[in-house]
Amino acid sequence: MSQNTAPLQGIKVIDFTSVQSGPSCTQMLAWFGADVIKIERPGVGDATRTELQFDPSLPSYYYLQLNSDKKSFELDAATPDGKAILTKMLEGADIFVENLHPGAMDKLGFSWEVVHKINPKIIYATIKGFPEGSPYADNKAYEPVAQAAAGAASTTGWYEGEYNIPTQSGAALGDSNTGMHLLIGILAAVIQREKTGEGCYVYQSMYNACLNLCRIKTRDQLTLDKIGYLTQYPQYPDGQFNGQVPRAGNIEGGGVLGWCYKCKNWKTDNNDYVYIVVERTASAFKTFCEVMGFQDWLTDPDFNTPDARDRNKPKVWERIQAWCIDKTKYEVNDLLKDHIPVAPVLSIKEIMDMPSNYANKSLVKINQGGKIGEFVTVGCPCTFSNFTPNYGPAPELGANTAEVLTELGYSEEDQERFKANGTTARIPKPEAKPATPAK
Ligand SMILES: CC(C)(COP(=O)(O)OP(=O)(O)OC[C@H]1O[C@@H](n2cnc3c(N)ncnc32)[C@H](O)[C@@H]1OP(=O)(O)O)[C@@H](O)C(=O)NCCC(=O)NCCS
């Protein structure tokens, strides 16, 4: 029999999360082999089940892509029976993850202090919009809230003209990125618990997860405070910085001169663009000039040092642009890839059509069965030499309710009672009586 190498086999997770941030974290725990039981409100479930559906009778791709390989347990944790059931679950679990709005879990009666008393070994992991003690700590948060407050929006987007407005990234810096940050904290806490024998409280704000990806912008602010300008930005040397890290357009985040260039079909294809980096070192610049046919720049003092190129960015961009405009992004990539850092701008459609993405599991196909059949999702972003995640289907709402209750020792009569009193099933609202006609 082959050895089960799933890193988290035997770890039990109670997943009290919804939407994207928390579920992205618990999905990774499930892919690493943990037994993840997702608690969903009876008859309703995670809000994403019915958000952006492709068919009103089926769960959305949003839900499917974030809840693969989990179990679904319908539970109203606010009823007396619900509280008793959750307490029992917590007694036997390793990790509890929640992302309710600030104060909601305390109100339900399951704060860190309470849960730690129920089971001192449990790791209690929380996502909120903002760090404890922040002036925004009580704010509810979704993706753009985090990007707006954590420096991402103020430094992203165009830097002049009418589109010089704070802009959010299409990448989920506030949502899935927060889930991945929490995952790091949880995994460290699991190792810590092996030494201390006790679980701890891991608090991850969306703000901190997003800010962590903006650290180079804090580098830029420090430099700006010292010298008043930033050589890598389009505003250098003649524009105004006004003491704040500006929006960056398409500059490369480090000290090298990168930009995004139109290619041959840009008028008909929104994504016929290519990103090209001009590196700083003399040897890399020589390679760049030779491959592009710009050898005259090697001896031209306006271009043959990094600072000269930074001072003359518009001319550098103009010449590279002229070189690219009669080639497609793929042709540019083929010509340059062995010599300098380059990549075509790829659309999501192109990415999802690339066979290599399936061969190396950047993308995976999950068989959901039924009317949905197979769907594509992003696979576990790291690979292991001795282990491949199980990419199982997402659960139907309440698919595992009876199984979980039976494992906890509840009899069939108990389970019927829980359904009848609204703990594990939705109690239909009584029909409104027709109004009595006025006499
Ligand atoms: C995402 C968010 C804005 C949604 O807020 P919301 O619409 O109020 O929804 P919540 O799921 O937090 O909670 C709504 C209520 O349902 C209750 N609830 C949710 N699941 C429950 C369950 N299984 N049993 C009983 N009650 C439940 C909560 O206790 C809460 O009750 P309250 O308002 O009386 O305190 C908020 O949860 C939030 O800011 N979370 C933290 C940051 C985050 O993760 N954001 C999502 C990024 S993808």
Ligand as a Chemical Component Dictionary entry (heavy atoms), coordinates in Angstrom:
data_LIG
# 
_chem_comp.id                   LIG 
_chem_comp.type                 NON-POLYMER 
_chem_comp.pdbx_formal_charge   0 
_chem_comp.three_letter_code    LIG 
# 
loop_
_chem_comp_atom.comp_id 
_chem_comp_atom.atom_id 
_chem_comp_atom.alt_atom_id 
_chem_comp_atom.type_symbol 
_chem_comp_atom.charge 
_chem_comp_atom.model_Cartn_x 
_chem_comp_atom.model_Cartn_y 
_chem_comp_atom.model_Cartn_z 
_chem_comp_atom.pdbx_ordinal 
LIG C1  C1  C 0 -17.516 39.619 4.803  1  
LIG C2  C2  C 0 -18.325 40.479 5.758  2  
LIG C3  C3  C 0 -18.274 41.944 5.356  3  
LIG C4  C4  C 0 -19.788 39.999 5.708  4  
LIG O1  O1  O 0 -20.490 40.598 6.746  5  
LIG P1  P1  P 0 -21.979 40.150 7.094  6  
LIG O2  O2  O 0 -22.829 40.319 5.899  7  
LIG O3  O3  O 0 -22.401 40.871 8.331  8  
LIG O4  O4  O 0 -21.929 38.569 7.321  9  
LIG P2  P2  P 0 -21.266 37.682 8.460  10 
LIG O5  O5  O 0 -21.127 36.328 7.858  11 
LIG O6  O6  O 0 -20.056 38.274 9.035  12 
LIG O7  O7  O 0 -22.354 37.599 9.635  13 
LIG C5  C5  C 0 -23.714 37.870 9.546  14 
LIG C6  C6  C 0 -24.441 37.284 10.737 15 
LIG O8  O8  O 0 -24.633 35.900 10.506 16 
LIG C7  C7  C 0 -24.264 35.168 11.660 17 
LIG N1  N1  N 0 -23.880 33.833 11.248 18 
LIG C8  C8  C 0 -23.101 33.490 10.194 19 
LIG N2  N2  N 0 -23.004 32.144 10.125 20 
LIG C9  C9  C 0 -23.739 31.657 11.153 21 
LIG C10 C10 C 0 -24.035 30.342 11.597 22 
LIG N3  N3  N 0 -23.593 29.246 10.983 23 
LIG N4  N4  N 0 -24.807 30.209 12.697 24 
LIG C11 C11 C 0 -25.303 31.287 13.328 25 
LIG N5  N5  N 0 -25.065 32.545 12.947 26 
LIG C12 C12 C 0 -24.272 32.716 11.866 27 
LIG C13 C13 C 0 -23.172 35.978 12.290 28 
LIG O9  O9  O 0 -23.006 35.643 13.635 29 
LIG C14 C14 C 0 -23.708 37.389 12.075 30 
LIG O10 O10 O 0 -24.648 37.678 13.055 31 
LIG P3  P3  P 0 -24.810 39.178 13.687 32 
LIG O11 O11 O 0 -24.818 40.129 12.499 33 
LIG O12 O12 O 0 -26.091 39.113 14.411 34 
LIG O13 O13 O 0 -23.619 39.399 14.555 35 
LIG C15 C15 C 0 -17.810 40.320 7.221  36 
LIG O14 O14 O 0 -17.991 38.995 7.599  37 
LIG C16 C16 C 0 -16.344 40.713 7.432  38 
LIG O15 O15 O 0 -15.984 41.881 7.449  39 
LIG N6  N6  N 0 -15.498 39.692 7.665  40 
LIG C17 C17 C 0 -14.094 39.886 7.977  41 
LIG C18 C18 C 0 -13.264 40.227 6.761  42 
LIG C19 C19 C 0 -13.469 39.236 5.645  43 
LIG O16 O16 O 0 -13.075 38.097 5.732  44 
LIG N7  N7  N 0 -14.071 39.699 4.540  45 
LIG C20 C20 C 0 -14.361 38.869 3.402  46 
LIG C21 C21 C 0 -13.319 38.958 2.401  47 
LIG S1  S1  S 0 -13.607 37.826 1.098  48 
# 
loop_
_chem_comp_bond.comp_id 
_chem_comp_bond.atom_id_1 
_chem_comp_bond.atom_id_2 
_chem_comp_bond.value_order 
_chem_comp_bond.pdbx_ordinal 
LIG C1  C2  SING 1  
LIG C2  C3  SING 2  
LIG C2  C4  SING 3  
LIG C2  C15 SING 4  
LIG C4  O1  SING 5  
LIG O1  P1  SING 6  
LIG P1  O2  DOUB 7  
LIG P1  O3  SING 8  
LIG P1  O4  SING 9  
LIG O4  P2  SING 10 
LIG P2  O5  DOUB 11 
LIG P2  O6  SING 12 
LIG P2  O7  SING 13 
LIG O7  C5  SING 14 
LIG C5  C6  SING 15 
LIG C6  O8  SING 16 
LIG C6  C14 SING 17 
LIG O8  C7  SING 18 
LIG C7  N1  SING 19 
LIG C7  C13 SING 20 
LIG N1  C8  SING 21 
LIG N1  C12 SING 22 
LIG C8  N2  DOUB 23 
LIG N2  C9  SING 24 
LIG C9  C10 SING 25 
LIG C9  C12 DOUB 26 
LIG C10 N3  SING 27 
LIG C10 N4  DOUB 28 
LIG N4  C11 SING 29 
LIG C11 N5  DOUB 30 
LIG N5  C12 SING 31 
LIG C13 O9  SING 32 
LIG C13 C14 SING 33 
LIG C14 O10 SING 34 
LIG O10 P3  SING 35 
LIG P3  O11 DOUB 36 
LIG P3  O12 SING 37 
LIG P3  O13 SING 38 
LIG C15 O14 SING 39 
LIG C15 C16 SING 40 
LIG C16 O15 DOUB 41 
LIG C16 N6  SING 42 
LIG N6  C17 SING 43 
LIG C17 C18 SING 44 
LIG C18 C19 SING 45 
LIG C19 O16 DOUB 46 
LIG C19 N7  SING 47 
LIG N7  C20 SING 48 
LIG C20 C21 SING 49 
LIG C21 S1  SING 50 
# 
